[in-house]
């Protein structure tokens, strides 16, 4: 028996079947919603969420640390959603939902996501927002859940720094001042590199397959296009929504 296995037996730490069942159930949105809990994995992601004030319900680690229950690597594999578990797994409380009727727009740049479905895309967009200093993302009610384990991992800890708010975008846009800029990337938009861009406003990004919905388009006041630079007519059909978000945010910040 190696020293690590002996240590685990000596201090009688063992994850219970009920704990395993609960953690595995949090893969599904309905269970996360019912329990008010979500899973995060890896020292960086867990550490960032703890530092941001997320309330920890359970914390497990395969290395000794004062704030965690020590478990074996075998036990970690039973509760992890990763192909290669990363030493630490935590269960956090989902923060209280922001009342959409009380939403107020700030004067900063923010993002709005209209039906983004892929968890990897959403997680990457949250990470992009964090990189470019965008602290708020407004999501349509049919956008992927920010507390999906795949989204949480894709953010690489940026979920701790970016507020993700789910709301009826159409109702939300109606509350904006008439002069407040609402940007959207559309195929019939104007070349983003030739347009005047402001330091405030909302940048709307659409669904992976269908783009921005017709209803949301009506609220866009500044239509933008990320042009392609091929001259022979042979090009990619479209950009991935996360990549398009990065390009758009970069151009706004470059102007700043």
C-alpha positions in Angstrom: 0.0 0.0 0.0 1.4 3.4 -0.9 1.6 6.3 1.5 -1.3 8.2 -0.2 -3.7 5.2 0.1 -2.6 4.7 3.7 -3.3 8.4 4.5 -6.8 8.2 3.1 -7.6 5.1 5.1 -6.0 6.5 8.3 -8.2 9.7 8.3 -11.2 7.6 7.2 -12.2 9.9 4.3 -14.6 8.4 1.9 -17.1 10.1 -0.4 -20.6 8.7 0.1 -22.9 7.1 -2.5 -25.4 9.9 -1.9 -22.7 12.5 -2.6 -21.7 10.7 -5.8 -25.3 10.5 -6.9 -26.0 14.2 -6.2 -22.8 15.4 -8.0 -23.5 13.2 -11.0 -27.1 14.5 -11.2 -25.8 18.0 -11.6 -24.9 17.3 -15.2 -28.5 18.0 -16.0 -30.0 21.5 -15.9 -33.2 20.5 -14.2 -31.3 19.0 -11.3 -29.0 22.1 -11.1 -32.1 24.2 -11.0 -33.8 22.1 -8.4 -30.7 21.8 -6.1 -29.4 25.3 -6.8 -25.9 23.8 -7.2 -23.3 23.4 -9.9 -19.9 21.7 -10.3 -16.5 23.1 -11.0 -13.2 21.3 -11.4 -9.5 22.0 -11.3 -7.5 24.2 -8.9 -7.7 27.4 -11.0 -11.4 27.3 -11.8 -12.3 26.3 -8.2 -9.9 28.8 -6.7 -11.2 31.7 -8.8 -14.8 31.0 -7.9 -13.9 30.8 -4.2 -12.0 34.1 -4.4 -15.0 35.7 -6.1 -17.2 34.7 -3.2 -19.2 31.7 -4.5 -20.4 29.7 -1.6 -18.9 26.2 -1.4 -21.2 23.3 -0.5 -18.7 20.5 -1.0 -15.0 20.4 -1.9 -12.9 17.3 -2.7 -9.3 17.0 -3.5 -6.8 14.2 -4.1 -4.0 16.2 -2.4 -4.2 17.4 1.2 -5.5 20.9 1.6 -7.2 22.4 4.7 -10.5 23.3 3.1 -11.2 20.0 1.3 -12.2 16.4 2.0 -9.3 14.2 0.9 -10.4 11.5 -1.6 -8.6 9.0 -3.8 -8.0 9.4 -7.5 -10.5 6.6 -8.0 -13.2 8.4 -6.1 -12.5 11.6 -8.1 -13.0 9.8 -11.4 -16.4 8.7 -10.1 -17.6 12.3 -9.7 -15.7 14.1 -12.4 -17.1 15.2 -15.7 -13.7 15.4 -17.2 -11.9 12.8 -19.2 -8.8 13.6 -17.2 -9.8 14.8 -13.7 -7.9 17.8 -12.3 -7.1 17.1 -8.7 -10.0 19.2 -7.2 -13.7 19.2 -7.6 -16.2 21.6 -5.9 -19.9 21.9 -5.7 -21.0 25.6 -5.4 -24.3 27.3 -4.9 -25.8 29.0 -7.9 -26.0 32.8 -7.2 -29.5 34.2 -6.9 -31.2 35.0 -10.2 -31.3 38.6 -11.1 -34.9 39.8 -11.4 -35.3 40.8 -15.1 -37.8 43.5 -14.2 -35.1 45.2 -12.2 -32.4 45.2 -14.8 -30.7 48.5 -15.4 -28.2 49.1 -18.1 -24.8 50.5 -17.2 -22.8 52.9 -19.5 -20.2 50.2 -20.2 -19.8 47.8 -23.1 -21.7 44.5 -22.6 -22.7 41.5 -24.6 -26.1 39.9 -25.4 -26.3 36.3 -26.6 -29.4 35.4 -28.7 -29.8 31.6 -28.6 -26.2 30.5 -28.3 -26.6 26.7 -27.8 -23.2 25.1 -27.6 -21.8 25.0 -24.1 -18.2 25.2 -25.4 -19.1 28.4 -27.3 -20.8 30.0 -24.3 -17.9 29.1 -22.0 -15.4 30.6 -24.5 -17.5 33.7 -24.9 -17.5 34.3 -21.1 -13.7 33.9 -21.2 -13.4 36.4 -24.1 -15.6 38.9 -22.2 -13.4 38.6 -19.2 -10.3 39.2 -21.3 -11.7 42.3 -22.9 -13.0 43.8 -19.7 -16.7 43.2 -20.4 -18.3 42.4 -17.0 -21.9 41.6 -18.1 -23.5 39.2 -20.6 -27.3 39.2 -21.1 -28.5 35.9 -22.4 -31.8 35.0 -24.0 -33.8 32.3 -22.1 -32.9 29.7 -24.8 -29.1 30.3 -24.5 -27.1 27.4 -23.0 -26.9 27.3 -19.2 -23.8 29.0 -17.8 -23.6 26.5 -15.0 -23.4 23.4 -17.3 -20.2 21.6 -16.3 -18.8 22.0 -19.9 -19.5 25.8 -19.8 -17.9 26.2 -16.4 -14.7 24.4 -17.5 -14.6 26.3 -20.8 -14.6 29.6 -18.9 -11.3 28.6 -17.2 -12.4 30.6 -14.2 -13.8 33.6 -16.0 -17.3 32.8 -14.7 -16.0 34.2 -11.5 -15.5 37.6 -13.1 -18.4 38.0 -15.5 -22.0 38.3 -14.5 -24.3 36.2 -16.8 -27.9 37.3 -16.7 -30.8 35.4 -18.3 -33.7 37.5 -19.5 -36.2 38.0 -22.2 -34.0 40.0 -24.6 -37.0 41.6 -26.4 -38.4 43.0 -23.2 -35.0 44.1 -22.0 -34.2 46.0 -25.2 -37.5 47.9 -24.8 -36.2 49.4 -21.6 -33.1 50.8 -23.1 -32.8 54.6 -23.8 -33.6 55.3 -27.5 -30.1 56.6 -28.1 -28.3 53.6 -26.5 -26.2 51.7 -29.1 -27.2 48.1 -29.8 -24.7 46.5 -32.2 -25.3 43.3 -34.1 -23.1 41.3 -36.4 -25.1 40.6 -39.6 -24.4 39.5 -43.1 -26.1 42.7 -44.4 -24.1 44.9 -41.9 -21.5 47.5 -42.6 -17.8 46.7 -42.5 -16.8 46.8 -38.8 -13.4 48.2 -39.6 -14.9 51.2 -41.3 -17.6 52.1 -38.7 -17.6 54.4 -35.7 -17.7 52.4 -32.6 -18.5 53.7 -29.1 -17.2 52.8 -25.6 -20.7 52.0 -24.5 -23.4 49.8 -25.9 -24.5 46.2 -26.3 -23.0 43.8 -28.8 -25.5 41.1 -29.8 -24.2 37.7 -31.0 -26.6 35.2 -32.5 -27.3 31.5 -32.7 -24.6 29.2 -34.3 -26.8 28.2 -37.2 -29.4 30.9 -37.6 -27.6 34.0 -36.4 -29.6 36.8 -34.6 -33.3 36.1 -34.6 -35.6 38.3 -36.7 -37.3 39.7 -33.6 -34.0 40.7 -31.9 -32.8 42.3 -35.2 -35.5 44.9 -35.0 -33.8 46.3 -31.9 -30.3 46.6 -33.4 -29.4 50.1 -34.2 -25.9 49.6 -35.7 -25.5 46.6 -38.0 -21.9 45.3 -38.3 -20.2 42.9 -40.7 -16.9 41.1 -40.2 -15.7 41.0 -43.8 -13.8 38.1 -45.4 -10.6 38.9 -47.3 -10.6 36.2 -50.0 -10.4 37.4 -53.5 -11.1 34.2 -55.4 -14.6 33.5 -54.0 -13.5 30.4 -52.0 -13.9 31.0 -48.3 -15.4 29.6 -45.1 -19.1 29.9 -45.1 -19.2 31.6 -41.7 -17.2 32.2 -38.5 -17.7 30.3 -35.3 -19.7 32.6 -32.9 -17.0 32.6 -30.2 -14.4 33.6 -32.8 -16.7 36.3 -34.2 -17.2 37.6 -30.6 -13.5 37.8 -30.0 -12.9 39.7 -33.3 -15.7 42.1 -32.5 -14.7 42.8 -28.9 -11.1 43.2 -30.0 -12.0 45.9 -32.6 -14.1 47.8 -30.0 -11.3 47.7 -27.5 -8.7 48.7 -30.1 -10.7 51.9 -30.8 -10.7 52.6 -27.1 
